Amino acid sequence: MTTTAPAAPVAAPASGAPRTAVLALSCPQQPGIVNAVTSFLYQQGHDIVEHQQFDDPHSGRLFSRTAFASVDGDVDVARLEAAFAPIAAKYGMDVSFSGGERPRVLVMVSKMGHCLNDLVFRWRSDTLGGDLVAVVSNHEDLRPMAEAAGLPFHHVPITAATKPEAEARLLELVTESEADLVVLARYMQVLSDDTCRTLKGRAINIHHSFLPGFKGAKPYHQAYDRGVKLVGATAHYVTPDLDEGPIIEQEVIRIDHSHDPAALATVGRDAEALALSRAVRWHCQHRVQLNGHRTVVFR
């Protein structure tokens, strides 16, 4: 296992937009919830800059995301959580406050670099919503791309015999880099159930959206043989159920008879990069909430 950390990592440009904090919650539907939230933030001296909500008639739950800014520019999350606790208890709320910090993102890759390249571009152009902090791979192929972006590259080879040690090292790197989110950007290894549970709610995967059809090698050749007319990608949270975690985003691109397997793969890579970057951005902006095995995404 080898690691290279550039001496002076290149940071993404700072955005000129004011930093906002977010209050995300879900609870059983009942009168007075929105009034309770908005009145609380007003009384705490905060200005609401965005509010979205969804009342799910099937689960009977309300989901909301409220972005707010402080008049003096400072948001004390711990103090707000303590002050809001009685309201949360009254309405049976699951509550999450974030103070506007940019989440730290660790990216896992194998040999295909299109998703990593897209994430790096969006990070450097300050449109990703979080900060890339490290790249982990079971191969050396994408070391030049990571190092060109100023990111530490960690080579963690993996075999069937060394998988427990390799995943233990992965979790160490998550801790060492203080990563808030792990992104499997075409990482071609199946994580163990224990690692999936450890990373629950903070790991996102991307794959072609033919699944559960066209499994295994050469899915685009299989799709070509079947004459498919749509190519897509699915970004979802990682769970022990392989490729079946709660879906965050999907991208679909129409194709036709003129697309051979190579052209299908090219279109598929575009779809994967688009779906993954959106899922990462929305997660980093606290726009995604779990609703059973589904998600609510406030875009």
N, C-alpha and C positions, 0 to 999 in steps of 0.2 A: 504494500500500500504506500503510495507516494503522494506527496503534497507539494505544490508550489504556490507561494503567496507573493504576488508582485509587491515591490517595495512601496509603491505609492498608488493604491487603487484609485481609479477615476470615479468620482461621484457623479451621480445624475444632477443636472442643473436644478436649482431650487425654483419652485414655482412662485410667481409673484402674488398668487391668490391668497387671501387670508385663510389661516388654518381654522377649520371647523371641527367641533366634536360631534359625536353621534350617540344618540340614545336609541337602541333597538330593543324591541320587546314583543312578546306574544302572550296572550292570555285568553281565557274564555270570553266570548262576546257578552257585553253588558253595557248599559248606559253609563256615561260619565268618564270613559277612559281618556278620550282626547282632551276633554276639559281638564282632567287631572294632570295630564302631561304638560299641556301648554301653560296652565296656571303655575305649575311648579317651576318651569324654566323661567317664566317671567318673574316670579318672586325671587329666584336666585340671581337675577340680573343678567339673563341671557336672552339673545335675540334669535328667534327661529328663522333659519335661512332656507330650509326645505323640509317638507313633511309629506310622507306617503304612507298609505295604509291599505290593507286588504282584509276584508271580512270573508272568511272561508265558510260557505254554507254547509260544506260536507263535514268538516271537523268541528264547526262551531267555535272556531278560534279567530281572534283578531291578531293581525301582524302589523307592526308599524316601524318606520324608521324616521327619526327626527334629527336633522342636522341643525346645530345651533352654534352661535359664536358668543363669546363674552364681550361685554362692553369694554373691559380693561384688557382684553386679549389673553387672559389667563383662565384656564379651566382646571379646577381641582377635582379630578375624577373620584378620588377616595371620599372626599367630602360630599360630593353629589350622591354617590352610592349610598352613603350612610343616611343622608337626608331624605332620599327617595324610598328607602326601605319600607317605611310604614305604608306608603301608597302601593308599592309592589305587593306587599302582604295583603292589603285590602282587596285587590283585584286578582290575586293569584297569578301575578306576572312572572314570566321568565325574562330577566332584564340584563342588558349588557350596555355599559358605558364605554366609550373610547374617547381618548383625549385629543385625537387628531394626529397622533404619531404615525409615521409611515411604517407599515409592517415590513419586516425583514424577510426576504424570500430566498430560500435555498433551492437551486434547480438541479434535478437529476436527469442525466442523459446517458445514451449509449453511443451509437455511431451516427445517427441522423441529426443534423444540426439546424433544420429549418425552424423548429419551434424555439430553440435557444436563441438563434439569430434574431427572430422576431421579438422575443422578450427583451433582449439586450437593446434593440433599437427603440422600443417603446419606453424602456427604463431611461435610456439616455435622452430621449425627447420629452421626458417627464409626463408621460401619458399612461403609465402602468399602474399608478396608485400606490406602489410600494417600491422598496429598494432591493435590488439583487445583491446578495452578500457572498455567495459561494456557488461553485458548480461541483457536483459529485458525479463520477462516471465509473462504470465497470470496464471502460476502454480508454485508450489514450487519444483517440481520433480527434476529439473536440477540444483538446488542451489549447491549441493555438487560438481558437475562437474565444475561449474564456479569458486567456491571458491578454489577448488584444483588447478586450473590454476592461481590463484591470481587475478581473475577478480571480480570487484564489481558486485553484483547480485541485481537486482531491481525487486521486485514482484509487478506487477500491475494487480490485478484481474480485470476482465471485464465481465459485463453482458449487456444485451440489454439496461437496464435502465442507466447503468453507462458508456456506451461506449464513449460519448463525453468527460467526465472527464478523462477517462483512456487514450484516445488518446491525450488529452491536456498534460497529465503527460508524455506520451511518447515523445512528441515534446520538452517538457522541458528537459528531460534527454538527448535528442540529442544535445540540446544547451549546457547543463551543462557539458557534456562529450566532447564537441567540436568535435563531430563525423562528419567525412566527408562522410561516407557511412553507410547506414543501411542495414543489411542483415537479411532477413526473412528466418531463417534456420529451416523450418518446424514449423513456427508460425501459428497456426490453427485458426486464426481470420482474417476476411476480413476487411481491412482498409477502412475508409470512403473516398469518393471522394475528400473531402477537404484535408485530410491527404496525399492522393496519390499525389495531385497536389503540396502540400508543399514540398514533398520529391522527386519531379520529377527529374529524372536523377541521383539520389543518393540513390536509394533503389533497392535492388535485391531480387527476390523471387525464390524459387525452388519448383517444383512439378513433379509428375510422368508425363511422356509425352503421356499417353493415352488420355489426354484431347484434344479436347472437348468430346471425348467418355469416357465411364466408369466414369461418374460423381458420386459424393456423397460417401456414406460409402462403405468400402470394395472394392476398385477398383481392387485389385489383385484377389479377388474371382470372380469378373465379368470377368477379363481377363482370368482366368483359365477356366471359363465356356465357353468362346469363343475360347479356344485353341490357344491363341496368341503364336507367336514364337519369339517375340522381346519384351524386357522390356527396358524402357529408362527413362530419366529425362530431364527436360527443365529448364534452368536458364534464367530469363528475367528481364527487368526493370519493376518496379511496376507502373501501370497506373490505372485510374479509371475503365478501361475495365478489368474485373476480368480475370486473367491468360492469358491475350492477349497482354501484353506489348512486346516491341521489344526484340527479342530473342538474347541472348549473346552466349550461348553454350548449346549443347545437347549431351547426352551420350546414346549409345545404346548397349545393351548386348543381345546376342542371347541365347535363352533357348529352351527347347524341352518338349515333352509330360511327361517327368519324374518329372517336377517341379510342386509340388502342391502349393496351395495359400501361404503357409508359406515360401516355397523356393522362390517363385516369389517375395514376399515382401523383402526377404533378398537380392536378386539380385537388386531389386529396390532401396534399401537403399544405396547399393554400387554405383549405377548409380547417385543417387542424390548427394552424397558426392563428387564424381568426377566432375560432371558438375558444382556444386556450387563453389567449390574451384577454378576451372579454371576461372569462371566468375569473382569472387572476385579478383583474382590475376591480370587478364587482365584489369579490371577496375582500380585497384590501380596503375598499371603501365601505365595508360593513353593510353591503346591500343584499346579502344572501342570508336567508333564515331557513332552517330545516322545518319541514311540515310533514312529519312522519317520514316516509321514504321519498318524499318529494321535496322541492324547494320553493320558497317564495323569493323572487328576485326583483328588487326595486331598482329598475334601470333608470 
